[in-house]
């Protein structure tokens, strides 16, 4: 619950009170009137072609605590407020962000901001699971200029650690999110050729990701890979620095993987402790080290993190294992794809114990710029090197994988895979989110 009463909330949001309502504060903030419930605060955001404020009356009928809309909408609603607060803001999105910034200041919580080309959500999932504190983390993909403030406003007053994903679509966006969140710890998972089409080069991507370092609170800590690559020139701007991964400040040694579990001794500047992690993927071990480094930066005890590590659960569509008839297994990793994550997922496929063949349904990797075809060819070659017997490519660019079969969409990919899949086979399904490859797992599991 947002514990600001009406007048204070309006001031924090930079909004004008058009109609006063009940005492106390709202339960949560929402932007979709269909999801509005009693006690919520509805923000009628303006889009390029629509104004969400026109749905405010519907939200009021659902019993919301209040609504923040453009001034002209607020005047229209004043006569039908039904006891709700009606707040006028010239830019309702700016009001949402201002209120989130004020709520972040109100909380006693410390903030972990996470960005990177891949692994943001997985590192967030690990932080949520292992940090020994009252943790609130971004739900789903609430990581944009709209989603992040909603995530902040979803934090309870007694939150101790707030873990926030930060997406990047262009220069200045990470800085904008940091102005709201003011992170105490900034995690950059990695930098790769994601959004090259938008930014032009990996160096430009690194510079944009590094905005999170400049957005840290005074004496904040940047958590970065041991091999920082194109990030390296920007790291001198960090007041404190922790590197994770082999050769870094936080690294795993004596790593054993068996029966779906990784057992590793994790060494850190705060000491060392053995962690039992409920996965075997090497890339998820890196994600776990990033999260552990964030905990170390916050001064949280290693023992407490290790005790919670077996309870790690990852978000949907990120390496889910789906059992299929005939002792076959499908790795459902279709939330997104780029050259870094695609290579890691193929390496994981190669590491699986399987009595049959290894197959891969590979969708296009989007937004890779002028070198997109070359990146696809490299991934196809890597797939063959690690033992993938059959590649089913999905989409036009997937022709560059050198597939055994190329299809137009996810439904056709599911049909093609059904004809290829045999007893004991292991298959990876991965592609950019826009390709919609979750349909492959859905169709195969439902047969």
Secondary structure, 3 states (H helix, E strand, C coil): CCCCCHHHHHHHHCCEEEECCCCCCCCCEECCHHHCCCCCEEECCECCCCEHHHHHHHHHHCCCCEEEECHHHHHHHHHHCCCCEEEECCCHHHHHHHHHHHHHHHCCCEEEEEECCCCHHHHHHHHHHHCCCCEEECCCCCCCCCHHHHHHHCCCCCCCEEEEECCCCCCCHHHHHHHHHCCCEEEECCCCCCCHHHHCCHHHHHHHHCHHHHCCCCCCEEEEECCCHHHHHHHHHCCEEEEECCCCCEEEEEEEEECCEEEEEEEECCEEEEEEECCCCHHHHHHHHHHHHHHHHCCCCHHHHHHHHCCCCCCCCCCEEEEEHHHEEEEECCCCCCHHHHHHHHHHHHHCCCCCCEEEEEECCCCCHHHHHHHHHHHHHHHHHCCCCEEEEECCHHHHHCCCEEECCHHHHHHHHHHHCCCCCEEEEECCHHHCCHHHHHHHHCC
